[in-house]
């Protein structure tokens, strides 16, 4: 099947319209008509070859929401008309310890939604396109009460923040801080609030304070003010760092209670210096978290459906993608661009 798409042809070239081929639906596969595709900063890093060499042309996009249009003869989890989504990976080895433990997002041979080689031996292509075919075991049900536009970013930004919040026990009686109020951070605030935690935002300035409070933050602090780190010393059970900038991580570790955890979901390019005493003195943890398993992603989507949580989005047409990339790089979006694929 030939479908319309948007592809990058070189790291320094604008994305452009193209057509790509999607395979026929296999026995255990579904075909999804993509309605909306979120723009993640990971897409930009990949397109611009900032995370390693890329075979061009490449179609990116791993925040995919649409409607099932065809199912294989052996499919049991989906029927035509279901609202469905695909996130950051479309397969895994299914045999390793992590896969068997339901941690397929940590499979060493995970197959990415794009920039990978699928089981058919062909490069995978992402959501900046009209259709996608995937194994039913790596496709998610999107609750009917969520708009597909606001649901699309949940497939990456949503699960990337839900997973550490869930794993480290955000909930009633817990004080959670979110570093940064961007594409990831705004979802962390919404989700932590829905989980019942007391939520604080730690941002460079107070310019988004009104937004933060509207999204569910109980408190909002400017980290450019050194008194913030004095006033909040030992305050939080959990801090989720959503930014990819290099921070003085020791100052943020000092905001944790005894046995508190600071979890990285943003990935700064430079190594962080962490003196051991910043951890051992109060049994603090510095940890990392990467997206979530298929099972946990479905759990997150169900939670969002129950609590009516979606992303804050700006819907754009296919012709606005290059402009949107530049705006993401300059943090000029509140809070996620979503491509209306009908404009392809």
C-alpha positions in Angstrom: 0.0 0.0 0.0 1.4 3.4 -1.0 0.5 6.1 1.6 1.4 9.8 1.9 4.0 10.8 4.5 6.5 13.4 5.5 10.1 12.5 5.4 13.5 13.9 6.3 16.0 13.4 3.4 19.1 14.9 5.1 20.0 16.2 8.6 20.1 19.8 7.4 17.2 19.7 4.9 13.5 20.6 5.5 11.1 17.7 5.9 9.2 17.1 2.7 6.2 15.3 1.4 6.7 11.8 0.0 5.0 8.4 -0.3 6.0 5.2 1.5 4.9 1.6 1.2 3.1 -0.2 4.0 3.0 -4.0 4.1 -0.1 -6.0 3.8 -1.8 -6.9 7.1 -0.5 -10.2 8.5 -2.4 -12.8 10.5 -1.8 -11.1 13.9 -1.5 -7.5 12.7 -3.8 -4.5 12.5 -3.8 -1.5 10.1 -4.5 1.9 11.6 -5.6 4.9 9.8 -3.5 7.6 11.5 -5.5 10.6 12.5 -3.0 12.5 14.6 0.8 12.3 15.2 2.5 14.1 17.9 5.9 15.9 17.5 8.4 14.7 20.1 11.8 16.3 20.5 13.2 12.8 19.9 11.9 13.1 16.4 13.9 16.2 15.9 17.1 14.7 17.4 16.7 11.8 15.1 15.9 13.7 11.9 18.9 16.0 12.5 21.2 13.1 13.3 22.0 14.4 16.7 21.8 11.0 18.3 23.9 9.1 15.7 24.0 8.4 12.0 20.7 7.9 10.1 19.8 6.2 6.9 17.8 8.7 4.9 15.0 9.2 3.9 13.3 8.6 7.3 9.7 9.0 8.4 9.6 9.7 12.2 6.8 10.0 14.7 6.0 7.8 17.7 3.0 9.5 19.2 0.3 7.9 16.9 -3.4 7.9 17.4 -6.0 6.7 14.9 -8.7 4.2 14.0 -8.3 0.5 13.2 -9.3 -0.1 9.5 -8.3 -3.7 9.0 -7.4 -6.7 11.2 -5.6 -9.9 10.4 -7.4 -13.3 10.6 -5.8 -14.2 13.9 -6.3 -10.8 15.7 -8.3 -11.1 19.0 -7.6 -7.8 20.7 -9.0 -5.3 18.1 -11.9 -4.8 15.8 -12.4 -2.4 12.9 -13.4 1.0 14.3 -11.5 0.8 17.5 -9.5 3.8 18.6 -5.9 2.7 18.7 -2.4 4.1 19.3 1.2 3.2 18.8 4.1 4.5 20.8 7.9 4.3 20.7 8.3 0.7 19.7 6.4 -1.8 17.5 8.1 -5.1 18.5 10.6 -6.7 20.8 12.4 -10.0 21.0 9.7 -11.5 23.3 12.2 -14.0 24.7 14.6 -12.1 27.0 14.2 -11.8 30.7 12.8 -8.3 30.4 10.2 -9.2 27.8 9.1 -12.2 29.8 8.8 -9.9 32.9 6.6 -7.5 31.1 9.4 -4.9 30.7 9.6 -5.0 26.9 10.6 -1.3 26.8 13.9 -2.4 28.2 14.4 -5.2 25.7 17.9 -5.0 24.2 16.4 -5.8 20.8 13.4 -3.6 21.0 12.3 -2.5 17.5 11.6 1.2 17.3 8.6 2.7 15.6 11.1 4.4 13.3 14.9 4.2 12.7 14.9 0.4 13.2 14.6 -2.8 11.1 11.4 -4.7 11.6 10.9 -8.5 11.6 10.2 -8.2 7.9 13.7 -7.0 7.3 12.6 -3.5 6.2 13.2 -0.2 7.9 10.4 0.9 10.2 8.6 4.2 9.4 6.7 6.3 11.9 3.5 8.3 12.4 4.1 11.2 10.0 2.0 9.2 7.6 -1.5 8.2 6.7 -1.4 4.5 7.7 0.6 2.1 9.8 0.6 -1.7 10.2 1.7 -3.3 13.4 1.5 -6.5 15.5 -1.6 -6.3 17.7 0.5 -7.0 20.8 2.2 -3.7 20.4 -0.9 -1.6 19.7 -2.8 0.2 22.4 -6.5 0.8 23.0 -7.3 4.5 23.3 -10.3 5.2 25.5 -13.3 6.5 23.5 -13.8 9.5 25.7 -10.4 11.0 24.8 -10.0 13.0 21.7 -7.4 11.4 19.4 -5.6 14.7 19.1 -5.0 15.1 22.8 -4.4 11.3 23.2 -1.6 11.1 20.6 1.1 12.6 22.9 0.2 10.2 25.7 2.0 7.5 23.6 5.3 9.0 24.5 5.1 12.1 26.7 2.3 10.5 28.8 3.9 7.1 29.4 7.4 8.6 29.9 6.2 10.6 32.9 3.5 8.1 34.1 6.0 5.3 34.5 8.3 6.9 37.0 5.4 8.5 38.9 3.8 5.1 39.2 7.0 3.1 39.9 8.1 5.5 42.7 4.6 5.7 44.2 3.3 9.1 43.5 -0.1 9.5 45.3 -1.9 10.9 48.3 0.5 12.0 51.0 3.5 12.2 48.6 5.2 15.5 47.6 6.2 15.4 44.0 8.3 18.0 42.1 8.5 18.3 38.4 11.5 20.0 36.8 10.4 21.9 33.7 7.0 22.6 32.3 7.3 21.6 28.7 6.0 18.7 26.6 7.0 16.1 29.2 6.7 18.3 32.3 3.1 19.4 31.7 2.0 15.7 31.4 3.9 14.9 34.6 2.0 17.7 36.4 -1.4 16.5 35.1 -0.7 12.9 36.0 0.8 13.5 39.4 -2.2 15.7 40.3 -4.6 13.0 39.0 -2.8 10.4 41.2 -3.5 12.6 44.3 0.1 13.8 45.0 1.0 17.3 46.1 2.6 18.7 43.0 5.3 21.4 42.7 6.8 22.7 39.5 10.5 23.8 39.5 11.1 26.1 36.6 13.7 28.7 35.7 11.2 31.5 35.9 7.6 32.1 37.0 6.4 32.9 33.4 4.3 29.7 33.2 3.1 29.8 36.8 -0.5 30.4 35.8 -0.4 27.5 33.3 1.2 25.2 35.9 -1.5 25.9 38.4 -4.2 25.4 35.8 -2.7 22.0 34.9 -2.7 20.8 38.6 0.4 22.2 40.3 -0.1 23.1 43.9 3.1 25.2 44.0 5.4 26.8 41.5 8.9 27.9 42.1 11.6 29.7 40.2 15.0 27.9 40.3 16.8 31.1 39.2 16.1 32.3 42.7 18.7 30.7 44.9 16.4 30.9 48.0 14.3 28.3 46.4 16.9 25.6 47.1 17.2 26.8 50.7 13.5 27.0 51.4 12.7 23.6 49.8 15.6 21.6 51.2 14.5 18.1 52.2 11.0 18.8 50.9 10.1 16.1 48.3 9.6 12.4 48.1 10.1 12.3 44.4 11.5 14.7 41.7 11.0 14.0 38.1 13.5 15.8 35.8 11.9 16.3 32.4 14.5 18.7 30.9 17.5 17.8 28.8 19.6 20.8 30.0 22.6 20.3 32.1 21.7 21.1 35.7 23.6 21.4 39.0 22.1 18.0 40.0 23.5 18.3 43.5 21.3 21.3 44.3 18.2 19.3 43.2 19.2 16.2 45.2 19.3 18.4 48.2 15.5 19.0 47.8 14.8 15.3 48.5 13.7 13.9 51.8 15.5 11.0 53.3 15.1 8.0 50.9 13.7 10.3 48.2 14.4 9.7 44.5 15.3 12.0 41.6 14.4 10.4 38.3 15.8 11.4 35.0 13.5 11.2 32.0 15.2 14.1 30.1 18.6 13.2 28.7 21.2 15.9 28.9 24.0 15.5 26.4 26.8 16.1 28.9 27.6 13.7 31.8 26.4 14.9 35.3 28.8 15.2 38.2 27.3 13.6 41.3 29.4 13.5 44.4 28.6 10.4 46.4 28.0 12.3 49.6 24.9 13.9 47.9 23.4 10.4 47.8 24.7 8.6 50.8 24.0 11.3 53.4 20.2 10.8 53.2 19.9 7.5 51.4 18.8 9.3 48.2 18.4 7.8 44.8 19.4 9.2 41.4 17.6 7.0 38.8 16.4 6.9 35.2 13.3 5.8 33.4 12.6 5.2 29.7 9.1 5.2 28.3 7.1 2.2 29.6 6.1 -1.3 28.7 3.2 -2.1 26.5 1.2 -3.2 29.5 2.1 -0.1 31.5 1.2 2.1 28.5 -2.2 0.6 28.4 -2.6 1.1 32.1 -1.6 4.7 31.6 -4.2 5.2 28.8 -6.9 3.6 30.9 -6.0 5.9 33.8 -6.1 8.9 31.5 -9.5 7.8 30.2 -10.8 7.4 33.8 -9.5 10.8 34.8 -10.1 12.6 31.5 -6.4 13.5 31.2 -5.1 14.5 27.7 -2.2 16.6 26.5 -2.3 20.3 25.9 -1.9 20.4 22.1 -1.6 22.8 19.2 -2.9 21.0 16.1 -1.0 21.8 12.9 -1.1 20.9 9.2 1.5 18.9 7.3 2.8 22.1 5.8 3.6 23.5 9.2 5.9 20.7 10.4 9.2 22.5 9.6 8.1 25.6 11.4 6.9 23.5 14.4 10.4 21.9 14.6 12.0 25.3 14.9 9.5 26.3 17.5 10.1 23.2 19.6 13.8 23.8 19.6 13.1 27.3 20.9 10.6 26.1 23.5 7.8 28.0 21.7 4.9 25.6 22.2 2.3 25.0 24.9 2.7 22.1 25.1 2.8 19.6 22.2 2.4 20.0 18.5 0.2 17.4 16.9 0.0 16.9 13.1 -3.5 16.5 11.6 -2.7 13.7 9.1 -5.8 14.4 7.0 -3.7 17.3 5.6 -1.2 14.9 4.1 
